[in-house]
Amino acid sequence: MTATEETEPLISTTPVSSANKNQRVTYHTISFEGNERDVLPGGSFESSFDLRPISNAPTGVNFNDENFSNKITYTWSDVNVYYSVKTDRIWDRLAFRARKSVPQKHILKDVCGVAYPGELLVIMGASGAGKTTLLNALTFRSARGVSSTGLMAANGRRISPGILTSRMAYVQQDDLFVGTLTVTEHLMFQAAVRMDRQIPQNQRIKRVNEVIDELALSKCRNTVIGIPGRVKGLSGGEMKRLSFASEVLTDPPLMFCDEPTSGLDSFMAHQVVSILKALAARGKTVVATLHQPSSELFALFDKILLMAEGRVAFMGTAAQACAFFKTLGATCPSNYNPADFFVQVLAVMPGCELTCRHAIKTTCDAFRRSERGVNIALEAEAIHGEFEDTLKRFKYSKNSGRSLYKASWCEQFRAVLWRSWLSIIKEPILIKVRFLQTIMVSLLIGVIYFDQRMDQDGVMNINGALFLFLTNMTFQNVFAVINVFCAELPIFLREHKNGMYRTDVYFICKTLAEAPIFLAIPLIFTAIVYPMIGLYPNVKHFFVATAIVALVANVSTSFGYLISCISNNVSMALSVGPPIIIPFLLFGGFFLNTASVPSYFVWFSYLSWFRYGNAALLINQWSEVDSIACTRSNVTCPKSGHTILQTFNFKEEDFWMDILCLFALIVVFRFLAFLALLSKTCRSK
């Protein structure tokens, strides 16, 4: 007995009339005798509607064509995704380590599918069905703790991570931009690092203008993108169109979009899906995930892939889907949105989880054994070799001697440095605040320690003022850069995964763009406070003091970069920063004499820039002072600057060693910061 001859449907529904079409529909699985093979004999499912042979690609796609890479038929077979279950209990983690295994949750289960050029394929399903997980697996972008297996192929040739980076675009759900740039500046940066290096500059500008016109961004081409809560910029629809513009700039034949209509109203959502439809009409292979589209959006889809509980419930056209579910006894009511119907029939509703999961299992098993499900699986498993072999003709192979990055190192450096510099100068309020802060603090210190004399009281005051130089430069500069890398981390990781630029290019450019500020601030600070306090009156000593303060400022900046690169977010960086700085401050030689540092902390004191900066400033101030007036009788008074240096256990001959150590700390901290940033790119792969 075939499925069409069953007297009882596999899934029964409550009919919904046109009057109450917005009412939620409840679906239940009824019991039936026998096993699944009785219902679906021979491992197949007979349907009463016509199916186009899955092996027939859309017109115009020739697998033997020399330019076949301009149109890509993307297939995936037996995709399984596992998530490593984490636990906060120590004994559980120890038990996992003892067994050398971590429990895993099976998210996607044997998912197969095919996406053709010229078609818009939309992945649908209830929340938690596995839509985004599948998209991440297809683009080799699974998160940490997530492992995936399966066979992905392009035009029948197996691919591996990184092979299709230059031929694929991935528009993620969150719109991430450097908000201080305009639309044109953002796209010019994208063109500089994503378009082929042989393309001349005038052609890149022309392409940028074409994309702006195609995606209706002409009116906002000179508008700042914007930063939520700080800088007003583009609307939600304009930002989403800008995300598409960034990806279609290189005209990739394969596109993936994760929830492109998220957060948009119905009008903007229709515009976005219309853009996807237009891109597919130009021969691109477009795969998108949508949670619950309206009936107007649903009418634009060429194919749908229904996901439920990590499995494929159906793949095909909307008409075929309605016929398939009708065969199972779940007929879509008239005047009802099919998208809502499919999502509801495949959802797990509270209170009847077992019944819903049984219905989902029955549906997924039915499609897997159906003629269409079998053909899709066969098409997805048909592999004719490695995709790298074919791509050698197009110079995208790893063995061709060509970099996986479109732009050369120098081109990447120029583009990233240009964008980093623009992001700084286009926020003048921050620069003004930092310079104003420097002037105010320097004036405050200058007024408090105004016109100190070379006597017994002045010695203590001058030493305290010099240590304040170091303290102010440290905290001011650490907190100025502590959010530089962690705040832009999502943007950096996304652009790095897209093969836009190298990690070292990004790190060097970000630090170089801010270098002029960290050289100007110490100069302004010292120029104000040095004469007001009345430090050693010599031009040479003034410039030496300025150089020392600049070195300390850059060491603290490097340490701030390190904290920023280690931290995952700004809140974490702000919480970690101050407690780590305090020990370095204690070993600066002002609160604790360097000769009395405990032996188990000596190694830590060698990393304190306060120690080297304080020693260098004191040597610069007191090394040439021959006499100091005593203001009190019967009290031990330092007779000269040499005595003061001996009190602090600082030696004049160590001056250049202190300067060298400050330079070394700049290099060490920045190198450690770079390694921390590099490790994040490795962990994210």
Phi, psi and omega in degrees: 000128181274171181295329182286345180264001179296136177281336179244135179289153177289324180230127179252147182231158172270118183301147179237122179279168180294338181287326180242043185290342178272358180288145179288137183262139179252132182241142181225146174265130179265159181281152177215155183276155178085181179257185184294330180290334176290323180283324183237076186294144175071011178071020179230166180231121181271130179238158184263004181247158183284143177238130174287136180305129185294337183285348181275110177282162178303155182303136177103352180260117180239115185291343180261004182290142181297331181255035186294339183289349175286342174228126187240124169266114187258127181235151175218140186224137176050049178280119177237135181235133180237144178242126180287119182286127180262153177221147179267352182277128186296317184294330176292318179295321178295322179294322178296318180294323180295322178276353181056035178210146179241132179300139183238145176260128182275108185268304177252139187232105173051054182275130177234154179183167180220134175239125184259151172293146181085003181233145174260109179260124182246126177269123183236161178160167179289169178299133181085007181285339178109020183295304181294324177300318178295317180297319178295323178292321180292332180258008179057044181235033180296145183285174178297143181084357180248124177244144183225148175229159179148177183238110177254139183218150175239120183054040176079008180240132185295141179239162178228168182305135176092345184290319184260018183302318183279348182250006187229146175236143179229107177267107183278168187295319182274134177272111182245119181220161166279104194293345182276351180274157172273171180300315181295317180297319178298314181290328176294322175296315178300319180295325183292326186253350185246338180273156184301141186293342179281346182284126180292164185297320181295328177290326178292318178298319179298317180295320178299315179296323178297315181294320178300318179290318183297322184260020173055048178249014185297321183290339182242022184296331179253017179270139177294138182300316175104153176235121182305127178084352182233307184234123178283136184211231186288157173281174181297317179294321179293322178293322178293319177294327177292326175298317177294321180299321180297325184275325183274001182302321181268007178054056181286143181281346184234126183230138174237137182226126180257111178048060183293343181259009182298128177080007181254152175284175186297323181293312180294323179297320178295321178298317182295314180294327176296324176296316178298319179297319179293322178295319178295323180296339178274009176099006180277153173266113187242123177237126182224155173250137176223141184281302182208082184287158176286169181296327178294319177292320183299328180292342181275348185283138173277315180224154174232147174237111182269124179251144177207124178053037177079010180237164177272121178267331177190152172213125180160199179281168180296319179297318178294324179294316179299317179294322180296312181290330175296323178297329179276359180092011179242084183276132178289122181299152176291154182057031179235141181294115181302326180298315177297321181297312183295319181295319182290321182290339181253012181267154175261110185267141179300138178096339179221049183298315183297317180296316181294318180293326177293321178295319179296316180298318179297317180295313181296319178295322180296316180291322181298326181269355180288165180300317181292318179299319178294318180295321178297316179297319179294317179297319182291331182272351182283100182244132184248012180142188180269139181293335181298325183298318180289324184289349177299328180292336182255010174061040175244007181282151177294333184270004183275357181081005182260138181295147176290345177273140180292320181264150176288171182300316181294320178294320175299315181299314181296317183290315182291322178295320178298315180292320180296319179292319177299319182295337179274310185287341180273004170241065186297336181298323179292319178296317179298319180296319181293319178291322178295320177299317179298315181295317182294316180294319180295320177294321179297313178295320180297320179291318181295318183255031187297133170052063177281145179256159180278066176231187186299319179288323181294330180300311181296319181293318180294318178298320177294321179295319179296322178290330175294328174307310183293316182297315180295314180298324182293302185292324180296317185277325178298313182284347176284332184243002187293343180252006187298308186271320182291330179289325181262009184301314179300321179295315182298313182297320179294313182291326178293319178296330179282002178072032183275319180202164181277161179294318182295325178297313181298315183295313181297317183293319179297321181284324180290325182297329182264355183301317180302324180294319183281356170263327181284322183298312178299324179296314179296316181300310183292323181298329180276312191277332184298307180288330181294320179287328183087043178289180189309118188282082179205134183298319179300314181294327178296313181291327175296316178298319178298318179295320179295315178297321178295320177297316178297319178299319181283330173295313179296325175296317178297321178293323175297321175300319180298313178298319181295320181286329179286323185284150179270341179206171185293320181299319179295318180296317180293331179282326184278327187305297185303314180300329181283328183288326185305312179301321177298323180294321182295330181268020182279354178092359179263314179272336182220121181298138184298335180282345183252015178291129179304145185301327182282356178243004182299318180300325181289326181293336179290343179265001183274115176288340175297321181297309183289320179293318179295317179297315182294318179294319180292319178296318178297325183280318193251351187296332182250013176271116185268333183217142179231128183286142176263127182262350180229144178270159178059026178230137179296127185232134177294131184276332183209175179294331178298323179295320179297317180295323177294326179297320179275358181064037175253139182248138183296326182289350179269007185301308184290334174293323176297317178298317180296321179294325176296317175299318181296321179294325176301313182293315184296311182296321180289325178293319177296322177297318178297317179297321178296318178293320179295323180295328178291325177291326179288320181290333182280351182278000000 
